[in-house]
């Protein structure tokens, strides 16, 4: 069947009129009577707040659409039936006042107790004649010989003592001064007594360990020439150790001295150590944006070794201060503002803005926006918050339209006219077909 050009143009023109009318009807605002009506504003899918319909029905997931109501004095209020509330798994919790507590989990490394770490330096220049400690990591006892040194300066100091003792006219103060000089050069008192008793000079002087512990550092070898600026070795103890942990700057205010700490190590799974926060360093690492925290642990069995990797949990509690607390999972953070969904009762919910304080391991401090005894939603609150925001925005838009109508800017229940644009600005070009030979012959016969 052949469609004429006139018929096709008529069909297209009618379609353009119908489309324009559909757009005009779709954007027609509700009247003031409709806005104040107790009827539902719209129906929404329980699992998709963006799926809205003007009449009841089914959602794309096969669930019944939920009616959304609004009143002039309850912007942002969302009402749902008990059945839908149960299907969504809405859970609420009462806001209470209590002490702020937080558990900060971080990592650290075991270190020597630097308050009891001894560095051995020679007081004079000389040569290490005998080195009793051969390797780093050896355990030594207090008073054990660690090295012997030969120094011409030590020999001269011994000779001065013997000369002062040999002269009858020498004052006792000169002898005492010679002894003080030897002690200042790390000559032990036992050797000074032996010099005075035997009346002879010793070519080497033996130095003894000032404390027992682990050789944390060994910097010299036997026969090496040393000077006062050289470190020969360091001796540390392990019955008490430090752990240097790092906390982020946002958590630094949650840590205080003497806070209890629990530590675990991969080296000894299943075992825990209890310690305390000993010191909070006053500087911030500009690269990691963390603050070092020094922890102290007892290590009587010496199971903790320096440089071990540890997982620590710092427990902070402010028992003397009561604050308003909300569960972390109830907070909705949008980047612009922080909100919670307030349960008003009888299936009514509303999203409210709150000012937050510190955030702990499971709770967040509420500075303003809520009061003690308020019930907030802790599950399915993102959907309710979305609905509350959409409803509030809808009411503001509807209220603006109603104000325009009441001020004479339009007639009630009359849709605003929209300027129509010309559907086509250029004539339609129809495709032309070339007649076949048979058609030409038939036309010639006629």
HELIX and SHEET records of a PDB file:
HELIX    1   1 UNK A    5  UNK A   26  1                                  22    
HELIX    2   2 UNK A   32  UNK A   35  1                                   4    
HELIX    3   3 UNK A   82  UNK A   88  1                                   7    
HELIX    4   4 UNK A  114  UNK A  116  5                                   3    
HELIX    5   5 UNK A  152  UNK A  166  1                                  15    
HELIX    6   6 UNK A  172  UNK A  184  1                                  13    
HELIX    7   7 UNK A  189  UNK A  198  1                                  10    
HELIX    8   8 UNK A  252  UNK A  254  5                                   3    
HELIX    9   9 UNK A  328  UNK A  330  5                                   3    
HELIX   10  10 UNK A  381  UNK A  404  1                                  24    
HELIX   11  11 UNK A  405  UNK A  409  3                                   5    
HELIX   12  12 UNK A  437  UNK A  445  1                                   9    
SHEET    1   A 3 UNK A  48  UNK A  53  0                                        
SHEET    2   A 3 UNK A  42  UNK A  45 -1                                        
SHEET    3   A 3 UNK A  66  UNK A  68 -1                                        
SHEET    1   B 4 UNK A  77  UNK A  79  0                                        
SHEET    2   B 4 UNK A 348  UNK A 359 -1                                        
SHEET    3   B 4 UNK A 338  UNK A 345 -1                                        
SHEET    4   B 4 UNK A 332  UNK A 333 -1                                        
SHEET    1   C 9 UNK A  77  UNK A  79  0                                        
SHEET    2   C 9 UNK A 348  UNK A 359 -1                                        
SHEET    3   C 9 UNK A 363  UNK A 368 -1                                        
SHEET    4   C 9 UNK A 309  UNK A 327 -1                                        
SHEET    5   C 9 UNK A  96  UNK A 112 -1                                        
SHEET    6   C 9 UNK A 240  UNK A 248 -1                                        
SHEET    7   C 9 UNK A 290  UNK A 298 -1                                        
SHEET    8   C 9 UNK A 272  UNK A 285 -1                                        
SHEET    9   C 9 UNK A 260  UNK A 265 -1                                        
SHEET    1   D 2 UNK A  91  UNK A  94  0                                        
SHEET    2   D 2 UNK A 375  UNK A 379 -1                                        
SHEET    1   E 4 UNK A 118  UNK A 121  0                                        
SHEET    2   E 4 UNK A 231  UNK A 236 -1                                        
SHEET    3   E 4 UNK A 213  UNK A 218 -1                                        
SHEET    4   E 4 UNK A 139  UNK A 140 -1                                        
SHEET    1   F 4 UNK A 204  UNK A 208  0                                        
SHEET    2   F 4 UNK A 145  UNK A 150 -1                                        
SHEET    3   F 4 UNK A 126  UNK A 131 -1                                        
SHEET    4   F 4 UNK A 225  UNK A 226 -1                                        
END                                                                             
